[in-house]
Amino acid sequence: MTKSIIDNYDLFKEKRLKDRFFKHKDIAELLTELPSTFEISELGKSVNGKSINLVSWGTGKTKIMLWSQMHGDEATGTMALF
């Protein structure tokens, strides 16, 4: 399965996130394009007034939490999710 994911990476990679510097609006736009099986809710606002969002998917018993970007200059986690 891992080989299949790696071999097909270009099929599902988000090409609009080209480097590690992107804006909040770039992610906000991508969130609006997620399939309807995803639930997006705003948990609050940053000190700059930008939304802090929760994205939920699935209904299984096991809960998994992913935190993608605690620090603004550490975009790798966010890029991996998209």
Rosetta constraint file for C-alpha pairs under 8 A:
AtomPair CA 1 CA 5 HARMONIC 6.34 0.50
AtomPair CA 2 CA 6 HARMONIC 6.24 0.50
AtomPair CA 3 CA 7 HARMONIC 5.92 0.50
AtomPair CA 4 CA 8 HARMONIC 6.06 0.50
AtomPair CA 5 CA 9 HARMONIC 5.80 0.50
AtomPair CA 8 CA 12 HARMONIC 7.36 0.50
AtomPair CA 9 CA 13 HARMONIC 5.86 0.50
AtomPair CA 13 CA 82 HARMONIC 6.77 0.50
AtomPair CA 14 CA 82 HARMONIC 5.58 0.50
AtomPair CA 17 CA 22 HARMONIC 7.00 0.50
AtomPair CA 17 CA 79 HARMONIC 6.96 0.50
AtomPair CA 20 CA 73 HARMONIC 7.72 0.50
AtomPair CA 20 CA 74 HARMONIC 7.59 0.50
AtomPair CA 20 CA 75 HARMONIC 5.37 0.50
AtomPair CA 20 CA 76 HARMONIC 6.86 0.50
AtomPair CA 20 CA 79 HARMONIC 7.63 0.50
AtomPair CA 21 CA 73 HARMONIC 7.47 0.50
AtomPair CA 21 CA 75 HARMONIC 7.26 0.50
AtomPair CA 22 CA 26 HARMONIC 6.56 0.50
AtomPair CA 23 CA 27 HARMONIC 7.02 0.50
AtomPair CA 24 CA 28 HARMONIC 6.20 0.50
AtomPair CA 24 CA 50 HARMONIC 7.60 0.50
AtomPair CA 25 CA 29 HARMONIC 6.08 0.50
AtomPair CA 26 CA 30 HARMONIC 6.50 0.50
AtomPair CA 27 CA 31 HARMONIC 6.20 0.50
AtomPair CA 28 CA 32 HARMONIC 6.62 0.50
AtomPair CA 29 CA 33 HARMONIC 6.83 0.50
AtomPair CA 30 CA 34 HARMONIC 6.78 0.50
AtomPair CA 31 CA 40 HARMONIC 7.59 0.50
AtomPair CA 34 CA 38 HARMONIC 6.49 0.50
AtomPair CA 37 CA 57 HARMONIC 6.41 0.50
AtomPair CA 37 CA 58 HARMONIC 7.42 0.50
AtomPair CA 38 CA 55 HARMONIC 6.67 0.50
AtomPair CA 38 CA 56 HARMONIC 5.68 0.50
AtomPair CA 38 CA 57 HARMONIC 4.79 0.50
AtomPair CA 38 CA 58 HARMONIC 7.61 0.50
AtomPair CA 39 CA 54 HARMONIC 7.99 0.50
AtomPair CA 39 CA 55 HARMONIC 5.65 0.50
AtomPair CA 39 CA 56 HARMONIC 5.00 0.50
AtomPair CA 39 CA 57 HARMONIC 6.36 0.50
AtomPair CA 40 CA 53 HARMONIC 6.67 0.50
AtomPair CA 40 CA 54 HARMONIC 5.67 0.50
AtomPair CA 40 CA 55 HARMONIC 4.58 0.50
AtomPair CA 40 CA 56 HARMONIC 6.42 0.50
AtomPair CA 41 CA 53 HARMONIC 5.63 0.50
AtomPair CA 41 CA 54 HARMONIC 5.25 0.50
AtomPair CA 41 CA 55 HARMONIC 6.62 0.50
AtomPair CA 42 CA 51 HARMONIC 6.22 0.50
AtomPair CA 42 CA 52 HARMONIC 5.74 0.50
AtomPair CA 42 CA 53 HARMONIC 4.41 0.50
AtomPair CA 42 CA 54 HARMONIC 6.15 0.50
AtomPair CA 43 CA 51 HARMONIC 7.52 0.50
AtomPair CA 43 CA 52 HARMONIC 5.59 0.50
AtomPair CA 43 CA 53 HARMONIC 5.52 0.50
AtomPair CA 43 CA 54 HARMONIC 6.40 0.50
AtomPair CA 44 CA 51 HARMONIC 5.98 0.50
AtomPair CA 44 CA 52 HARMONIC 5.29 0.50
AtomPair CA 44 CA 53 HARMONIC 7.33 0.50
AtomPair CA 45 CA 49 HARMONIC 5.15 0.50
AtomPair CA 45 CA 50 HARMONIC 5.18 0.50
AtomPair CA 45 CA 51 HARMONIC 4.56 0.50
AtomPair CA 45 CA 52 HARMONIC 5.40 0.50
AtomPair CA 46 CA 50 HARMONIC 5.16 0.50
AtomPair CA 46 CA 51 HARMONIC 6.38 0.50
AtomPair CA 46 CA 52 HARMONIC 6.56 0.50
AtomPair CA 67 CA 77 HARMONIC 7.68 0.50
AtomPair CA 68 CA 75 HARMONIC 7.56 0.50
AtomPair CA 68 CA 76 HARMONIC 7.84 0.50
AtomPair CA 68 CA 77 HARMONIC 4.61 0.50
AtomPair CA 68 CA 78 HARMONIC 4.78 0.50
AtomPair CA 68 CA 81 HARMONIC 7.66 0.50
AtomPair CA 69 CA 74 HARMONIC 6.11 0.50
AtomPair CA 69 CA 75 HARMONIC 6.02 0.50
AtomPair CA 69 CA 76 HARMONIC 7.86 0.50
AtomPair CA 69 CA 77 HARMONIC 6.22 0.50
AtomPair CA 69 CA 78 HARMONIC 6.09 0.50
AtomPair CA 70 CA 74 HARMONIC 7.51 0.50
AtomPair CA 75 CA 79 HARMONIC 6.13 0.50
AtomPair CA 76 CA 80 HARMONIC 6.12 0.50
AtomPair CA 77 CA 81 HARMONIC 6.44 0.50
AtomPair CA 78 CA 82 HARMONIC 6.63 0.50
